[in-house]
Amino acid sequence: MRDDDNLTTERPTFVTHLECAMEGDHYPADQLHNLSKAGKPLLVRYDLAGVKKALTKDALAERPADLWRYRELLPVRKCADIVSLGEIATPLIRLPKLSQKLGGGEIIVKDEGRLPTGSFKARGLVMAVSMGKALGISHMAMPTNGNAGAALAAYASHCGIKTTIFCPADTPEVNVSEIELQGATVYRVNGLIDDCGKIVGEGKAKVGWFDTSTLKEPYRIEGKKTMGLELAEQLGWDLPDVIFYPTGGGTGLIGMWKAFAELEAIGFIGKKRPRMVAVQASGCAPMVRAFAAGTEHATRWEDAHTIASGIRVPQAIGDFLILRAVRESKGFAIAVDDEQISSALSEVAREEGLLLCPEGAATYAAYKQSLSDGRVTRNDRVMLFNCATGLKYPLPPVTRTLDRHKPIDYAQFQA
């Protein structure tokens, strides 16, 4: 087996059409689309009966362990259109010390920071760019809080597609520099991510770029759903009891819920589903508010603020899909404040040696809160998503120093 078998071996494809997530009307595959006529996200549909006949667990197990092993359940039809920077299967990291400390069930972190560009945005954007290449797109644009823009810039540059990216003015410098260095033209905007999104939307007609905003094209969901395919396979085709997912635009939560349905349809799993928990920051929690109110859509969150910039999304176009997945799974939406996020990040790093990003730390804070208030039991096996490497974010300073010109008191090291 070659390491690039999944990228070079032609395999049967099963995409049949696209479908409006709200109205259910159909759109042809293999054509450029943004939103449906109703202004809602489009979902890729497959001939799942055909997939069931073509793909077995044994065949899957023999393939290289990367995102592209699931080709029969992905939209890219030809190897020549795959744009890859090495999308490995991300590891599951157990946190036994913290599980014992909290007296809860097994805690597992899926560490997405191991992907290209250091975040789970690579999953969605590798699929969007590969399909962009297949469909002849020459210029892509998007709004970003940082990591998505970096992923789009990297993949688009790799295959020669021009990119223009807009980010809020307070986006961390490391993200803005990363985007620019990887070939995009990036602009800071004095607003939030939805303000950036308006610029992209208005420029679609004026500039001619393709709007690659979250859920405004059909294929980022397909990339993100591989998180669900992958964790199911890694757990021996079982699923955790609860998934805590950091939720801004919610593409990954929606994608995983779609993945579980597809896996059941092809006979790889049964009817068991995890409870899906949408984790937000208390300074930007439109889904939590909508969930509590019992509404289908979430109104815009004004004055959005949080240290977890990746989930600072005041209004999500896929709000109804997020809330649908949460409710169908008997899950819930929960908000944690910035102090809890900072404390969680420090606790996991010091106790388990795993450096989470703020958004990933929010899921651990949410788990602790849910365990305390009884929404999660002490027998539940939980999956937390660390969506990016913690090395992309500011870390606390170290102030201890030693003067090499003075005698060293080695007793201090024994404390």
N, C-alpha and C positions, 0 to 999 in steps of 0.2 A: 504494500500500500504506500503510495506517494503522499507526502504531506499536503499536496494541492489537488488531490483527487476530486474533492467537492467543487473545485473551481474549474476543472478541466474536462470532467466526464459529463457528456450530455445525458440528461435524465428526462423522463417524461414529465410534462407539465399539465396542470389540471385547472387552471383559472378558467371560469366560464363567463363571468360578468362582474360588474360592480353594482352595488345596491345602496340606495339612500338609507341611511341609518334611521331616519325618522319616518319616511313615507313608504319605503319598501320598493319603489320603482327601480327599474333596471337600466344600466348604462353599459355600452359595449366595452369589452376589455381591449387592451392594446391601442387605446387612444388617449390623448391628453385630457385630463379632467382636473378640476379643482373641486368645488362644492357641487352638490346636487342642485336641481332647479329650485328646491325648497330652501337652499342656502345651508344645508346640513352636510356633515361628513359622509363620504362614500366608503363602503366596506367592500373588500375583495372577497368574492365567493368562488368556491372550488367544487369540482366534481368529487365529492368526498367518497362516494362509492368506488370511483376509479382509483383514488389514492389508496383506499383500503385493499384493493386487489394488487396494487403495484408496490406497496411498501410494507415491510415486515420489521419487527423489532430486531430480529437477527441481522437483517441487512443493514439496518441503521447502526447497529453496534460495531460493524466492521469499517465504518467510515471515520475519517479524521474528526477529532473533537472540536469542531468549530460551528459557527452559526449556519454555514451553508450545507451542513449535513441534512437539513430539513428541506431540501430543494423541492420536493413534491408538494409541500405546503407553503411555498413561497411564490411570488409573482414573476420573478425574472426567468425568462424562458430559455435564453441562450447563454452559454458560458462566456461568449465574447462580450456580453454586456455586464458581467459581474465586475464591480469595482471593489477591490478588497485591500485592506491594510493589515489583515491578520486578525479576524474577529474570533478569538478563542472562546471556548466554553468557560465561563467564569466560575470560580470555585465557590463551594459552600463551606463557610467557616463556622464551626460550632463555638459557642461561648459557655463552656461548662462551669467556669468559676462564677460567672454572673447568674447563671441558672440556679446554682446551688445557693448563692447569696440571697437571691430573691425568693427562693422556695417555689419556683415555677416549673414549667415543663421545659422541653428542649428549646433552646434559642439558636437559630441558624441565621447567619448573614450571607446573602448572596452578594458577593463583592464585585460590583460592576466597574469598579475603578481599574480593573486589569485590562479593559478593552482599549483599542486605539483611541487616542486623544483623551484617555483617562476618564471616560464616563459612559453611562448607558445610552447617551445620545448617539453614540456610534451605531448602535443597532438600528435605530430608525432612519438615520441619515444615510447609512450605507445602502439601504433598500431604496430610499427616495432618489438618491443619486444614480444608482444602477438603473432604475426605471427611467430616470431622466435621460440617461445615456441611450437606453433602448428606444425611447420615444423622440429622440432628436432635440432635446432641450439644449440651448447654448448659453443661457444666462439664468441663474437662480438667485432669488432674494429671500431674506427671512428676517424676522425680529428674533432677538435672543437675549437671555439673561447671562449668557456666557458659553456654557458647554455645548449647546446645540449649534451655535455659530461656529465654534471650533471644529466640530465634526463635519458640518457642511463644507467649510473651507478646505479641510483636509481631503475629503473624498472627491469634491469637485475639482480641486487642483490636480489630483491624481489622474483624472481622466480628461482634463482640458476644458471643463465647463467654468465659465466666468461666474463669480459670486459677488453680491453686494449685500452687506449685513448691517443691521441697525440694532444698537443696544442702548439701554438706559445709561444716563451719564455716570451713575455710580456703580456700573459694572466693574468688578475687580480688574485691576490693571493687567494681571497675569492672563485673564481671559481675552481681553481686548488685544493684547500683544500677540497672543497665540493665534488668534483669528487672522490678524494682519500678516504675521510671519508665514502662515500657511496658505497665503495667496489670495485672500479675499480683500475687497475694499470695505473697510468698516467705519461706521460713523457712530459717534455718541449722540444721544438725543435727550433733551431736557424733559423727560417724561418716564412713564413706566412701559412695560413690554407691550401692552395693548396700544399705547400711543405709537410705538415703533411699528406695530402691525398695521396701523392705519396708513402709515407712509408706504409700506410695502404694497398694500392693497390698492392705493391710489396710483402707485407707479406702474402697476401691471399694464394698464392701457397706455400710459404715457411713455414708458420706457420699453415695454415688451418683455420684461423678465417674467419668469415663472414664479408664482407665489408659493413658497415652500413652508409657509407658516404651519404651526401645529394643527393637524387634522384638516387643513385646507387642501391637502393632497392625500390620495388614498393609501400611500405605501409605507409611511412611517409606522403606522399601526402594525403592518405585517412584519417589519423588522423588530419592533418592540415585543410582539407576541412570542418571539423566540425565547424570551425569558421564561415564559410559561412552559413551552415545549421542553426547554432545557432542564428546568428544575424538576419537572415530572420524571424525565429520564434519569436524572441524577439520584432521585429518591426511589429508583426501582419501579417506576410507573405508579407511584403513590403520590399523594399530595399532602401538604401540611394542613393543619387544622385552621390556621389563621395566617393571612399575609398582611403585613403592614407596609404600605406603599406611600412614599412621599409624593404628594399629588399637587401639581400645578395645572398643566394642561391635561394631565391624566392619560396620555397615550398608552403608557405601559400597563396601567390598570385595565384599561379597555382592551388592550391587545391580549393580555393574559387571560382575561375572561373569555375572549373569542377562541384562544388557543385550547382552553380546556374543553370547550364544546366540540371543536374539531377533533381533538384526541379521542373523545368519547365516540364520535361518529365513525372513526376508523378502527375502533375496537382496542385502542391502546390503554384506555382507562375506563373506569366505571362511572357511576353517577355521583360519586363523592366530589364535593367541591370545598375549597377553603372559604372561610369567611373573609371577604375582601374589606380591608380597612383603609380608608382614604385619610392620610395624615397631612395636616396642614399646620401652618403657624398661626398663632392667635392674632398676629398683626395682619394676616391675609387669609381669611377662612371662609370664602364664599360657599364652598361645598358643605362645610360643617353647618353653616346657617341654613342652607337649603334643605339639608338632610333633616335637621331638627324641625323645620317648618313643614316638612312633608311635601314640598313642591318638586316639580319635575325639572325646573330650570333654576339657576343661581344668578341672582342679580349682582351687578358689579360691586366689588368691595372698594370703598373709597379710602384714601390715605393708606394704601397698602405698604407695609414695612415689616421686614424681618431680616435677621442675619443669614437666613437660609434663602439666598436669592433665587435659587432654582425653583422654589415653590411660591415665589412672589408673583402670582398670576391673578390679577384682580377679576378677570372674567374669562371663562373657558368656553370655546365654541362647542366642545364635546360634553358640556355639563350634564346633559340628560343621559348620556351613555355612562358616565362615571357613576351617577346616582342610581342608574338602573342596575349596574353590576353590583354595587354595594348592597342594594336592597334585595336583589334576587339571591344573593349569597348569604343573606341574613347577617351581613356585616354592619359596619357603622362608619361614621366620619368623626374625626377627633382633632382638636387643636392643642398644640403645646406652645408655651411661650419661649422667648429667646433664652431666658435664664435656664430653663429646663434643657434646651438644646445644647447650650454650652456645657452644662453639667454632665449631660449624657455623653457628649463627645470625649470629655476628660475621663469619665469613669470607664468607658470601654477601652480607651487607649491605655490607661494605667493598669487596669485589671487584666485585660486580655491581649494587650499589645497590638490591637487593631485600630488603625487611624481612620476614622470615618470622616466623611464630609458633613457639613451642617445638616443637609437634608437627610442623610443616612442616620445621623445622630437623632434627628427628630423622630424616627421610627422607634428607636430604643426608648426614648423618653415617652412616646405614646404607649409602648408596650408596658412600661412600668406603671403608668397611670391607669391603664386598662386592667392590669393585674390587681392593682390596689382597689379599684372601684367595682371589680367583679365582672366586667364585660368580657374578660378573658379568664379562663380557669387555670388552676395550677397543674392541670394535666394536659393542657393544649401544647402541641408542638407548633412553634411560630416561626415564620420566615420574615426577616427584616431585609429591606433592600438598601444597600449602600450604593448610591447612584454614581458616585465619582470618587476618585482618589482624594484623600484628605490633604495631600501635598499641594493641591491647587489653591488652598485657602490660607489666610493668615493664621499663624500659630502663635501661642503665647511665648513671650521672650524668656530667655534663661538669664538670670542675673548673678548666679554664683560664679566667683572668680578665685583664682589662686595666684599669689605672687611668688614666682619661682626663685626670687632673691631672698626670701625669708624661709626659716625652718618650717617644715610642714607638719602639722599636728595630725598624724594618721588616725588618731582616736576618733576624729570626726567622721571618718568613713565607716565606722562600725555602728554608728547610730542608726 
